[in-house]
Amino acid sequence: MAKQNRAALEKIAASFRALSEPTRLAILQELKRGPMTVNEIVEALGLSQANVSKQLSVLREAGFLKREQQGTSARYSIGDPMVMKLCNLVCDGLNKRALAAVEMYTI
């Protein structure tokens, strides 16, 4: 892998920052099931519409979501499947470490 310049590293860091908020991860988890409106996400997560809209905006700006206008509402969906692959890699790593810790203390 080639060494990245500062601008590229900033873009990479911004992508990771977009995933650094639990509410955003919860939104991705919901959208994994399929496209949803803001109201459907609000209902599923029990959060305010303002908070969900703000978090959707961050995920969309990072390129992780796409937005399709349908009449007076918009449907959001996973725009880049790589984000779910990345989340799965992190979860797999955490699961392996958790299992290793359990095995380490087993008699």
C-alpha positions in Angstrom: 0.0 0.0 0.0 1.3 3.4 -1.0 2.0 6.0 1.6 -0.9 8.5 1.7 -0.5 12.3 1.6 -2.0 14.5 4.3 -5.1 15.3 2.4 -5.9 11.6 1.8 -5.2 10.9 5.5 -7.7 13.6 6.5 -10.4 12.0 4.3 -9.7 8.6 5.8 -9.9 10.1 9.3 -13.2 11.8 8.5 -14.7 8.5 7.4 -13.7 6.9 10.7 -15.1 9.9 12.6 -18.4 9.5 10.9 -18.5 6.0 12.4 -17.4 7.1 15.9 -20.9 7.9 17.3 -23.1 5.1 18.6 -26.3 6.7 17.2 -24.8 6.6 13.7 -23.9 2.9 14.2 -27.5 2.2 15.4 -28.8 4.0 12.2 -26.6 1.8 10.0 -27.8 -1.3 11.9 -31.4 -0.3 11.1 -30.7 0.5 7.5 -29.0 -2.9 7.0 -32.6 -4.2 6.9 -33.5 -1.9 4.0 -34.3 1.7 3.1 -36.2 3.7 5.7 -37.6 7.2 6.1 -36.4 9.5 8.9 -39.7 8.9 10.8 -39.2 5.1 10.6 -35.7 5.5 12.0 -36.9 7.8 14.7 -39.5 5.3 15.7 -37.1 2.3 15.6 -34.5 4.1 17.7 -36.7 6.2 20.0 -34.7 9.3 19.3 -35.7 12.8 18.3 -36.2 13.7 14.7 -33.6 16.5 14.9 -30.9 14.1 16.3 -31.6 11.4 13.7 -31.6 14.0 10.9 -28.3 15.4 12.1 -26.7 11.9 12.2 -28.1 10.9 8.8 -26.5 14.1 7.4 -23.1 13.1 8.8 -23.3 9.6 7.4 -24.5 10.9 4.0 -21.7 13.5 3.8 -19.2 10.7 4.5 -20.6 8.8 1.5 -22.0 5.9 3.5 -25.7 6.6 2.8 -27.8 7.6 -0.2 -31.0 9.6 0.0 -33.9 9.3 -2.4 -36.7 11.8 -2.3 -40.2 10.3 -2.4 -42.9 12.9 -2.4 -42.6 14.9 0.8 -40.3 12.4 2.6 -36.9 10.9 1.8 -35.8 7.3 2.1 -32.3 6.6 3.3 -30.3 3.4 2.4 -26.8 2.1 2.6 -25.0 3.9 -0.2 -21.6 2.2 0.1 -21.7 -1.5 1.1 -18.1 -1.1 2.2 -19.3 0.6 5.4 -21.1 -2.6 6.5 -18.0 -4.7 5.6 -15.9 -2.4 7.8 -18.4 -2.7 10.7 -18.4 -6.4 10.3 -14.5 -6.5 10.4 -14.5 -4.5 13.6 -17.2 -6.7 15.2 -15.4 -9.8 14.2 -12.2 -8.5 15.8 -14.0 -7.6 19.0 -15.7 -11.0 19.1 -12.3 -12.8 18.7 -10.7 -10.7 21.5 -13.7 -11.3 23.7 -13.5 -15.1 23.1 -9.8 -15.1 23.7 -10.2 -13.3 27.0 -12.8 -15.8 28.0 -10.6 -18.7 27.1 -7.7 -17.1 28.8 -9.5 -17.2 32.2 -11.1 -20.6 31.8 -10.1 -23.5 34.0 
